[in-house]
Amino acid sequence: MTGQPYKTQERYLYSETVYHDADGNEVGRERAHDDAWWDTAASEPMTEQEIADYIGDSGDESDGL
């Protein structure tokens, strides 16, 4: 990611996959969100905690190995 992340009102594009068994019955559903966002409101810089949450960094450097 480049630059400072900004939070906006988020609207995601997504694709949805529906899984069926041999008889045609739905057995599962999976939704994959795209990373595309549209700016629909004024942006404001994210806090350090919001950035860490966004990139999945808990701040704990140990990986438990």
SESE-7878 format. One record per residue: residue number from 1; residue in one letter; x, y, z of N, C-alpha, C in turn. Coordinates in Angstrom, 2 decimals. Layout:
% residues N
+------+--------+---------+---------+---------+---------+---------+---------+---------+---------+---------+
! keba ! marmar !     n.x !     n.y !     n.z !    ca.x !    ca.y !    ca.z !     c.x !     c.y !     c.z !
+------+--------+---------+---------+---------+---------+---------+---------+---------+---------+---------+
!  NUM !      A !       X !       Y !       Z !       X !       Y !       Z !       X !       Y !       Z !
...
+------+--------+---------+---------+---------+---------+---------+---------+---------+---------+---------+
This chain:
% residues 65
+------+--------+---------+---------+---------+---------+---------+---------+---------+---------+---------+
! keba ! marmar !     n.x !     n.y !     n.z !    ca.x !    ca.y !    ca.z !     c.x !     c.y !     c.z !
+------+--------+---------+---------+---------+---------+---------+---------+---------+---------+---------+
!    1 !      M !    0.85 !   -1.16 !    0.00 !    0.00 !    0.00 !    0.00 !    0.90 !    1.23 !    0.00 !
!    2 !      T !    0.55 !    2.17 !   -0.82 !    1.35 !    3.38 !   -0.88 !    0.56 !    4.55 !   -0.33 !
!    3 !      G !    1.26 !    5.50 !    0.25 !    0.60 !    6.69 !    0.76 !   -0.15 !    6.43 !    2.05 !
!    4 !      Q !   -0.83 !    7.45 !    2.52 !   -1.60 !    7.38 !    3.77 !   -2.98 !    6.80 !    3.49 !
!    5 !      P !   -3.35 !    5.72 !    4.17 !   -4.70 !    5.18 !    3.97 !   -5.75 !    6.16 !    4.48 !
!    6 !      Y !   -6.86 !    6.22 !    3.81 !   -7.98 !    7.07 !    4.23 !   -9.22 !    6.22 !    4.37 !
!    7 !      K !  -10.05 !    6.56 !    5.35 !  -11.31 !    5.86 !    5.48 !  -12.40 !    6.69 !    4.83 !
!    8 !      T !  -13.32 !    6.02 !    4.21 !  -14.44 !    6.68 !    3.53 !  -15.68 !    5.85 !    3.80 !
!    9 !      Q !  -16.81 !    6.33 !    3.35 !  -17.98 !    5.46 !    3.35 !  -17.64 !    4.36 !    2.36 !
!   10 !      E !  -17.73 !    3.13 !    2.80 !  -17.24 !    2.03 !    1.98 !  -18.37 !    1.32 !    1.26 !
!   11 !      R !  -18.20 !    1.16 !   -0.03 !  -19.09 !    0.33 !   -0.83 !  -18.20 !   -0.63 !   -1.59 !
!   12 !      Y !  -18.39 !   -1.90 !   -1.35 !  -17.50 !   -2.89 !   -1.94 !  -18.14 !   -3.56 !   -3.16 !
!   13 !      L !  -17.30 !   -3.84 !   -4.12 !  -17.69 !   -4.76 !   -5.18 !  -17.38 !   -6.15 !   -4.65 !
!   14 !      Y !  -18.19 !   -7.09 !   -5.00 !  -17.89 !   -8.45 !   -4.56 !  -18.38 !   -9.45 !   -5.60 !
!   15 !      S !  -17.78 !  -10.61 !   -5.53 !  -18.27 !  -11.70 !   -6.36 !  -18.76 !  -12.79 !   -5.41 !
!   16 !      E !  -19.75 !  -13.49 !   -5.83 !  -20.31 !  -14.54 !   -4.98 !  -20.31 !  -15.85 !   -5.76 !
!   17 !      T !  -19.80 !  -16.89 !   -5.12 !  -19.78 !  -18.22 !   -5.72 !  -20.74 !  -19.09 !   -4.93 !
!   18 !      V !  -21.62 !  -19.77 !   -5.63 !  -22.58 !  -20.67 !   -5.01 !  -22.19 !  -22.09 !   -5.41 !
!   19 !      Y !  -22.06 !  -22.96 !   -4.41 !  -21.67 !  -24.35 !   -4.66 !  -22.91 !  -25.24 !   -4.58 !
!   20 !      H !  -23.01 !  -26.21 !   -5.52 !  -24.14 !  -27.13 !   -5.58 !  -23.63 !  -28.57 !   -5.57 !
!   21 !      D !  -24.45 !  -29.46 !   -5.02 !  -24.11 !  -30.87 !   -5.09 !  -24.62 !  -31.45 !   -6.42 !
!   22 !      A !  -24.45 !  -32.75 !   -6.61 !  -24.81 !  -33.38 !   -7.88 !  -26.31 !  -33.29 !   -8.18 !
!   23 !      D !  -27.13 !  -33.13 !   -7.14 !  -28.58 !  -33.04 !   -7.33 !  -29.05 !  -31.61 !   -7.55 !
!   24 !      G !  -28.13 !  -30.66 !   -7.54 !  -28.49 !  -29.27 !   -7.76 !  -28.84 !  -28.50 !   -6.51 !
!   25 !      N !  -28.68 !  -29.12 !   -5.34 !  -28.96 !  -28.44 !   -4.08 !  -27.79 !  -27.53 !   -3.69 !
!   26 !      E !  -28.12 !  -26.36 !   -3.20 !  -27.06 !  -25.44 !   -2.76 !  -26.41 !  -26.01 !   -1.49 !
!   27 !      V !  -25.08 !  -26.12 !   -1.50 !  -24.37 !  -26.67 !   -0.35 !  -23.40 !  -25.67 !    0.26 !
!   28 !      G !  -23.22 !  -24.55 !   -0.38 !  -22.32 !  -23.55 !    0.18 !  -22.34 !  -22.28 !   -0.64 !
!   29 !      R !  -21.87 !  -21.22 !   -0.01 !  -21.86 !  -19.92 !   -0.66 !  -20.62 !  -19.18 !   -0.15 !
!   30 !      E !  -19.92 !  -18.54 !   -1.06 !  -18.70 !  -17.82 !   -0.69 !  -18.73 !  -16.45 !   -1.35 !
!   31 !      R !  -18.49 !  -15.42 !   -0.57 !  -18.47 !  -14.06 !   -1.10 !  -17.06 !  -13.51 !   -0.98 !
!   32 !      A !  -16.52 !  -13.04 !   -2.08 !  -15.17 !  -12.46 !   -2.11 !  -15.30 !  -10.97 !   -2.40 !
!   33 !      H !  -14.81 !  -10.15 !   -1.47 !  -14.87 !   -8.70 !   -1.64 !  -13.69 !   -8.21 !   -2.45 !
!   34 !      D !  -13.96 !   -7.27 !   -3.30 !  -12.92 !   -6.60 !   -4.06 !  -12.37 !   -5.48 !   -3.19 !
!   35 !      D !  -11.18 !   -5.04 !   -3.45 !  -10.59 !   -3.95 !   -2.68 !  -10.98 !   -2.58 !   -3.21 !
!   36 !      A !  -11.85 !   -2.52 !   -4.19 !  -12.24 !   -1.24 !   -4.78 !  -13.19 !   -0.49 !   -3.85 !
!   37 !      W !  -12.91 !    0.79 !   -3.64 !  -13.76 !    1.65 !   -2.83 !  -14.12 !    2.86 !   -3.67 !
!   38 !      W !  -15.26 !    3.44 !   -3.38 !  -15.62 !    4.71 !   -4.00 !  -15.67 !    5.76 !   -2.92 !
!   39 !      D !  -15.10 !    6.91 !   -3.19 !  -15.17 !    8.02 !   -2.24 !  -16.54 !    8.67 !   -2.38 !
!   40 !      T !  -17.37 !    8.54 !   -1.37 !  -18.69 !    9.13 !   -1.41 !  -18.85 !   10.21 !   -0.35 !
!   41 !      A !  -17.81 !   10.43 !    0.43 !  -17.84 !   11.45 !    1.47 !  -16.42 !   11.98 !    1.64 !
!   42 !      A !  -16.32 !   13.09 !    2.34 !  -14.99 !   13.65 !    2.61 !  -14.16 !   12.64 !    3.39 !
!   43 !      S !  -12.90 !   12.50 !    3.03 !  -12.02 !   11.54 !    3.68 !  -11.34 !   12.17 !    4.88 !
!   44 !      E !  -10.96 !   11.32 !    5.81 !  -10.16 !   11.76 !    6.94 !   -9.06 !   10.72 !    7.16 !
!   45 !      P !   -7.87 !   11.15 !    7.59 !   -6.78 !   10.20 !    7.79 !   -7.15 !    9.15 !    8.84 !
!   46 !      M !   -6.67 !    7.93 !    8.62 !   -6.90 !    6.86 !    9.57 !   -5.96 !    7.02 !   10.75 !
!   47 !      T !   -6.39 !    6.55 !   11.93 !   -5.51 !    6.55 !   13.10 !   -4.51 !    5.41 !   12.95 !
!   48 !      E !   -3.47 !    5.43 !   13.76 !   -2.47 !    4.36 !   13.72 !   -3.13 !    3.00 !   13.99 !
!   49 !      Q !   -4.08 !    2.96 !   14.94 !   -4.76 !    1.70 !   15.27 !   -5.61 !    1.23 !   14.09 !
!   50 !      E !   -6.30 !    2.14 !   13.41 !   -7.10 !    1.76 !   12.25 !   -6.23 !    1.22 !   11.13 !
!   51 !      I !   -5.06 !    1.82 !   10.94 !   -4.12 !    1.32 !    9.93 !   -3.67 !   -0.08 !   10.28 !
!   52 !      A !   -3.29 !   -0.30 !   11.56 !   -2.85 !   -1.62 !   12.00 !   -3.96 !   -2.65 !   11.82 !
!   53 !      D !   -5.19 !   -2.27 !   12.17 !   -6.32 !   -3.19 !   12.00 !   -6.55 !   -3.50 !   10.53 !
!   54 !      Y !   -6.43 !   -2.49 !    9.67 !   -6.67 !   -2.65 !    8.24 !   -5.67 !   -3.62 !    7.61 !
!   55 !      I !   -4.40 !   -3.51 !    8.00 !   -3.39 !   -4.38 !    7.41 !   -3.20 !   -5.66 !    8.21 !
!   56 !      G !   -3.95 !   -5.81 !    9.31 !   -3.90 !   -7.05 !   10.08 !   -2.72 !   -7.15 !   11.01 !
!   57 !      D !   -2.15 !   -6.03 !   11.41 !   -1.00 !   -6.01 !   12.31 !   -1.50 !   -5.80 !   13.73 !
!   58 !      S !   -1.36 !   -6.83 !   14.56 !   -1.81 !   -6.72 !   15.94 !   -0.79 !   -6.00 !   16.82 !
!   59 !      G !    0.39 !   -5.75 !   16.28 !    1.44 !   -5.11 !   17.07 !    2.29 !   -6.11 !   17.82 !
!   60 !      D !    1.88 !   -7.37 !   17.83 !    2.63 !   -8.43 !   18.50 !    3.60 !   -9.03 !   17.50 !
!   61 !      E !    4.87 !   -8.83 !   17.73 !    5.90 !   -9.28 !   16.78 !    6.13 !  -10.79 !   16.85 !
!   62 !      S !    5.72 !  -11.45 !   17.93 !    5.95 !  -12.90 !   18.02 !    4.93 !  -13.62 !   17.16 !
!   63 !      D !    5.38 !  -14.65 !   16.47 !    4.47 !  -15.41 !   15.61 !    4.09 !  -16.75 !   16.23 !
!   64 !      G !    4.51 !  -16.97 !   17.47 !    4.12 !  -18.18 !   18.16 !    4.89 !  -19.42 !   17.75 !
!   65 !      L !    5.92 !  -19.28 !   16.95 !    6.69 !  -20.45 !   16.52 !    7.84 !  -20.69 !   17.44 !
+------+--------+---------+---------+---------+---------+---------+---------+---------+---------+---------+
